[in-house]
Amino acid sequence: MIKKFSKIIVLVFMSFLMYSIILLFKNNDISSNNFIVKVDSTFLNQKIVEMFLQDQISSDSFLINFNDLEKKINSNPHVRGIKVYKDLVGNVNVEVEQFKPVARIVSGINSKNYIDSEGNLFPISSNFSERVILIHMNQDLDIRNKNLKFSQDLIHMINFINGDDFFSKIISEIEIKRNKNIVIHPQFSKQKIIFGYPDDLEEKFKKIMLFYNNIAPTKGWNAYKTVNVKFRNQIICDKRV
C-alpha cells in the first residue's frame, strides 16, 4: 500500500514537472506584448524602455532573441547592466540598472559627462538632469582612465564630500588646475578654498570645518579672499583688501 502511494506521488510530481517544462518552452515560442519593466526614473524611465521594446518586438514575433535585446539596451551609455527574460506566463521582464551620477564635468576634455562613485564616465542627457557637484577641469587633463592614481584620488574626494552632511550642502563646484591642485567653490560664501592635491582628505576637511566653525563667525563670512588648507598643520587665510 505504501509503495503504491509512493508511486502515485512520484507520478504526480513527474507530471507536474513535465507540464512546467512544456509550458516554459511553449511560452518561449509565443509572442507577448506584456512587459514588466524594472527601472528607476533617471536617464531611462519605464516609458522609454517600453517604447523601445515595442519597437523591437513586433506583435507577430514568435521567437525573441534575449541576448540581442540585452546588447541593444546595454549599448545605451547610461545603462550599467541589463537582464531580459520571459516568465512562465509569457511576460517579457526587463531589469535595467543605470549609472548614478555623483558629479558633472562642465569643462575640459571630459566635459558634458557625469561621473559615478566608481569613476565611470557617461554622457549627460536631455531626459534627466541630476543636481551634483560641478567639476571645472583643465583642458590638458583627462580622467577617462579610472585606474590612474589622480582619477582614483579625485573620486575618493567627491565621495567624501557627498558622504558628509555638511560638505555636501556647502560645496557646489570644484576646479582642477593644470598641476592637479583643486580649488573648492562654496555655495554660500565668496572665498575660494585652496585644497591642493586630493589627498589627506580627513585632515584638510577638518581644517575647512575649523574655518567655518571658529574663524568665519568671528572675522566675517566674506572677510577672506582665499582659505588655503593644502599645507600640513596650517590654515592660511588671505584677507580681502
C-alpha positions, 0 to 999 in steps of 0.5 A: 500500500505504501509503495503504491502511494509512493508511486502515485506521488512520484507520478504526480510530481513527474507530471507536474514537472513535465507540464512546467517544462512544456509550458516554459518552452511553449511560452518561449515560442509565443509572442507577448506584448506584456512587459514588466519593466524594472527601472528607476526614473533617471536617464531611462524611465519605464516609458522609454524602455517600453517604447523601445521594446515595442519597437523591437518586438513586433506583435507577430514575433514568435521567437525573441532573441534575449541576448540581442535585446540585452546588447541593444539596451546595454549599448545605451551609455547610461545603462550599467547592466541589463537582464531580459527574460520571459516568465512562465506566463509569457511576460517579457521582464526587463531589469535595467540598472543605470549609472548614478551620477555623483558629479558633472564635468562642465569643462575640459576634455571630459566635459558634458559627462557625469561621473559615478562613485566608481569613476565611470564616465557617461554622457549627460542627457536631455531626459534627466538632469541630476543636481551634483557637484560641478567639476571645472577641469583643465583642458590638458587633463583627462580622467577617462582612465579610472585606474590612474592614481589622480582619477582614483584620488579625485573620486575618493574626494567627491565621495567624501564630500557627498558622504558628509552632511555638511560638505555636501550642502556647502560645496557646489563646484570644484576646479582642477588646475593644470598641476592637479591642485583643486580649488573648492567653490562654496555655495554660500560664501565668496572665498575660494578654498585652496585644497591642493592635491586630493589627498589627506582628505580627513585632515584638510576637511577638518581644517575647512570645518575649523574655518567655518566653525571658529574663524568665519563667525568671528572675522566675517563670512566674506572677510577672506579672499582665499582659505588655503588648507593644502599645507600640513598643520596650517590654515592660511587665510588671505584677507580681502583688501 
